[in-house]
């Protein structure tokens, strides 16, 4: 998907809102993996105790993504802050 396309902006905003919902409900954000297939979107937590567990998880996700013929796999794992107050305008991708 082209980063400048309208569809890209819509998808990016959708995942921003998923992260914002997690932050609102849990009071914190944790790393997630988003896997998109032809018919489904899977959002999986990535809370790993160490680098070995993280590596094993990502290798397993690679196998699953191939089997499901995933169109995209996105990891959101950086530490960042989202203002979850009402009226927050979302992601500005310009």
C-alpha positions as CSV (number, residue, x, y, z in Angstrom):
1,X,0.0,0.0,0.0
2,X,1.4,3.4,-1.0
3,X,2.1,5.6,2.1
4,X,0.6,8.6,0.3
5,X,-2.7,6.9,-0.6
6,X,-6.0,7.7,1.2
7,X,-6.4,4.0,2.1
8,X,-3.0,4.1,3.9
9,X,-4.1,7.1,5.9
10,X,-7.4,5.4,6.8
11,X,-5.6,2.2,8.0
12,X,-3.0,4.2,9.9
13,X,-5.7,6.1,11.7
14,X,-7.5,2.8,12.5
15,X,-4.5,1.4,14.3
16,X,-3.9,4.7,16.0
17,X,-7.4,4.4,17.4
18,X,-6.7,0.7,18.5
19,X,-3.7,2.0,20.5
20,X,-5.7,4.9,21.9
21,X,-8.4,2.5,23.0
22,X,-5.9,0.3,24.8
23,X,-4.4,3.3,26.5
24,X,-7.8,4.6,27.6
25,X,-9.0,1.2,28.9
26,X,-5.8,-0.1,30.5
27,X,-4.0,3.2,31.4
28,X,-0.9,2.0,29.5
29,X,0.1,0.9,26.1
30,X,1.8,-2.4,25.5
31,X,3.5,-3.6,22.2
32,X,1.1,-5.2,19.8
33,X,1.3,-7.1,16.5
34,X,-1.4,-6.6,13.9
35,X,-1.8,-9.2,11.2
36,X,-4.1,-8.4,8.2
37,X,-5.4,-11.2,6.0
38,X,-7.9,-11.1,3.2
39,X,-10.8,-11.6,5.6
40,X,-9.6,-10.8,9.1
41,X,-7.5,-8.4,11.3
42,X,-5.8,-10.0,14.3
43,X,-4.4,-7.8,17.1
44,X,-2.0,-9.7,19.4
45,X,-0.2,-8.5,22.5
46,X,3.6,-8.7,22.5
47,X,4.4,-8.7,26.2
48,X,7.6,-10.9,26.2
49,X,9.8,-11.6,29.2
50,X,13.0,-11.4,27.2
51,X,14.6,-11.1,23.8
52,X,14.6,-14.9,23.3
53,X,10.8,-15.1,23.8
54,X,10.3,-12.1,21.5
55,X,12.4,-13.7,18.8
56,X,10.5,-17.0,19.1
57,X,7.1,-15.2,19.0
58,X,8.1,-13.3,15.9
59,X,9.4,-16.5,14.1
60,X,6.0,-18.1,14.9
61,X,4.1,-15.1,13.6
62,X,6.2,-15.3,10.4
63,X,5.1,-19.0,9.9
64,X,1.4,-18.1,10.7
65,X,1.5,-15.1,8.4
66,X,2.7,-17.2,5.5
67,X,0.1,-19.9,6.1
68,X,-2.7,-17.4,6.3
69,X,-1.3,-15.5,3.3
70,X,-1.3,-12.3,5.4
71,X,-1.4,-9.1,3.4
72,X,0.5,-7.2,6.1
73,X,2.0,-7.7,9.5
74,X,2.6,-4.5,11.6
75,X,4.3,-4.3,15.0
76,X,3.8,-1.3,17.2
77,X,6.5,-1.6,19.9
78,X,8.0,1.8,20.5
79,X,7.3,3.6,23.7
80,X,5.1,6.6,23.0
81,X,2.3,8.6,24.5
82,X,-1.2,9.3,23.1
83,X,-3.4,11.9,24.6
84,X,-6.6,9.9,25.2
85,X,-8.8,12.9,26.1
86,X,-12.0,13.5,24.1
87,X,-11.5,15.7,21.1
88,X,-8.1,14.2,20.2
89,X,-7.9,14.5,16.4
90,X,-6.0,11.4,15.6
91,X,-2.9,10.9,13.4
92,X,-1.8,13.7,11.2
93,X,-0.1,12.0,8.2
94,X,0.7,15.1,6.2
